[in-house]
Amino acid sequence: MENTEEIRRKIARLIVERGLNFAQVSLAIGKNIAYIQQFIKNGSPRRLGEVDRHKLAQILRVDEQELTDLPLKSTVGGAATINSDLLCVIIEKIESWLNERDASLAPKDKAELIKLIYTKVCDETPTVAAAKVTDIIEIYDELRKVN
């Protein structure tokens, strides 16, 4: 397992490889413009918080475990972790479907549609899917703004 300095260097490299900059990524995870720069250059915070790490993993398209020196559990409270790759595909398909029809959905309706599709595809309980879909949609929308 990598130490925190190696992880910071990896994050900086991945940001550049993805054609992004520290400010864009900071804003995409809902932080102030200097957050990622301070994390990488100054080591503050020492480790990313769970939510920030999850969002950053989505943006950089890496497994969340790559962004921490602590072992992550594959389940939380007995609930299975989300298959974010599958969820991103579902979101992209829905967006494409809506665009082809010059249609739109209210964010709540779109989240409900995504939740229903994900539940059917992954046998995830609606409660677990609902809790996680909201975060993924926010990340997805932020990525669309950045790109």
C-alpha positions as CSV (number, residue, x, y, z in Angstrom):
1,M,0.0,0.0,0.0
2,E,1.3,3.5,-0.9
3,N,2.0,6.2,1.7
4,T,0.3,9.5,1.7
5,E,3.1,11.3,-0.3
6,E,2.9,8.7,-3.0
7,I,-0.8,9.1,-3.2
8,R,-0.6,12.9,-3.5
9,R,1.9,12.5,-6.4
10,K,-0.4,9.9,-8.1
11,I,-3.4,12.2,-7.8
12,A,-1.4,15.1,-9.3
13,R,-0.3,12.9,-12.1
14,L,-3.8,11.6,-12.8
15,I,-5.2,15.1,-12.8
16,V,-2.7,16.2,-15.5
17,E,-3.2,13.0,-17.5
18,R,-7.0,13.6,-17.6
19,G,-6.4,17.1,-18.9
20,L,-7.7,18.8,-15.8
21,N,-6.2,21.2,-13.3
22,F,-6.3,21.4,-9.5
23,A,-8.9,24.3,-9.5
24,Q,-11.3,22.4,-11.8
25,V,-11.1,19.3,-9.7
26,S,-11.5,21.2,-6.4
27,L,-14.7,22.8,-7.7
28,A,-15.9,19.5,-9.1
29,I,-15.8,17.9,-5.7
30,G,-17.5,20.8,-4.1
31,K,-14.6,22.5,-2.4
32,N,-12.9,25.9,-2.7
33,I,-10.7,26.5,-5.7
34,A,-7.4,25.9,-3.8
35,Y,-8.4,22.7,-2.0
36,I,-6.7,20.1,-4.2
37,Q,-3.6,22.3,-4.5
38,Q,-3.4,22.6,-0.7
39,F,-3.9,18.9,-0.3
40,I,-1.1,18.0,-2.9
41,K,1.4,20.7,-2.2
42,N,0.9,21.3,1.6
43,G,-0.4,18.0,2.7
44,S,-3.5,19.5,4.2
45,P,-5.7,17.7,4.9
46,R,-3.5,14.7,5.6
47,R,-6.1,12.4,4.0
48,L,-9.1,13.1,1.9
49,G,-12.4,12.7,3.6
50,E,-14.6,9.8,2.5
51,V,-17.0,11.8,0.3
52,D,-14.2,13.9,-1.3
53,R,-12.2,10.7,-2.0
54,H,-15.2,9.0,-3.6
55,K,-15.9,12.0,-5.8
56,L,-12.3,12.3,-6.8
57,A,-12.1,8.6,-7.7
58,Q,-15.1,9.1,-10.0
59,I,-13.5,12.2,-11.6
60,L,-10.2,10.4,-12.1
61,R,-11.8,7.1,-13.1
62,V,-9.8,5.1,-10.6
63,D,-10.7,2.7,-7.8
64,E,-11.2,4.6,-4.5
65,Q,-8.6,2.4,-2.8
66,E,-5.9,4.0,-5.0
67,L,-6.5,7.3,-3.3
68,T,-5.9,6.3,0.3
69,D,-3.3,4.5,2.4
70,L,-6.0,3.0,4.6
71,P,-7.8,-0.2,3.7
72,L,-11.3,0.3,2.5
73,K,-14.1,-2.1,3.3
74,S,-16.0,-3.5,0.3
75,T,-19.3,-3.1,2.3
76,V,-20.7,-0.5,4.5
77,G,-23.2,-1.5,7.2
78,G,-23.8,-4.8,5.3
79,A,-24.8,-3.1,2.1
80,A,-22.9,-3.8,-1.1
81,T,-20.9,-1.0,-2.6
82,I,-22.1,0.6,-5.7
83,N,-20.9,-0.5,-9.2
84,S,-19.9,3.0,-10.3
85,D,-18.9,1.9,-13.8
86,L,-22.3,0.4,-14.4
87,L,-24.0,3.4,-12.9
88,C,-22.1,5.8,-15.2
89,V,-23.1,3.7,-18.2
90,I,-26.7,3.9,-17.1
91,I,-26.5,7.7,-16.7
92,E,-24.8,8.2,-20.1
93,K,-27.5,6.0,-21.8
94,I,-30.3,8.0,-20.1
95,E,-28.7,11.3,-21.1
96,S,-28.2,10.1,-24.7
97,W,-31.8,8.9,-24.8
98,L,-33.1,12.2,-23.6
99,N,-30.9,14.2,-26.0
100,E,-32.0,12.2,-29.0
101,R,-35.6,13.1,-28.2
102,D,-34.9,16.7,-27.2
103,A,-36.4,15.9,-23.9
104,S,-35.5,16.6,-20.3
105,L,-36.4,15.3,-16.9
106,A,-36.5,17.1,-13.6
107,P,-33.4,16.0,-11.5
108,K,-35.7,14.1,-9.1
109,D,-37.4,12.2,-11.9
110,K,-34.0,11.4,-13.6
111,A,-32.7,10.1,-10.3
112,E,-35.7,7.9,-9.9
113,L,-35.3,6.5,-13.4
114,I,-31.6,5.8,-12.8
115,K,-32.4,4.2,-9.4
116,L,-35.0,2.0,-11.0
117,I,-32.8,0.9,-13.8
118,Y,-29.8,0.3,-11.5
119,T,-32.0,-1.7,-9.1
120,K,-33.2,-3.9,-11.9
121,V,-29.8,-4.5,-13.3
122,C,-27.8,-5.0,-10.1
123,D,-30.3,-6.4,-7.7
124,E,-29.5,-3.5,-5.4
125,T,-32.2,-2.6,-2.9
126,P,-34.0,0.7,-3.7
127,T,-32.9,2.2,-0.4
128,V,-29.2,1.6,-1.0
129,A,-29.5,2.7,-4.7
130,A,-31.4,5.9,-3.8
131,A,-28.7,6.9,-1.2
132,K,-25.9,6.5,-3.7
133,V,-27.5,7.6,-6.9
134,T,-27.8,11.2,-5.6
135,D,-24.0,11.5,-5.1
136,I,-23.2,9.9,-8.4
137,I,-25.6,12.3,-10.3
138,E,-24.0,15.3,-8.6
139,I,-20.5,14.0,-9.6
140,Y,-21.7,13.4,-13.1
141,D,-23.3,16.8,-13.5
142,E,-20.1,18.5,-12.1
143,L,-18.0,16.5,-14.6
144,R,-20.2,17.6,-17.4
145,K,-19.8,21.2,-16.4
146,V,-16.0,20.8,-16.2
147,N,-15.7,19.1,-19.6
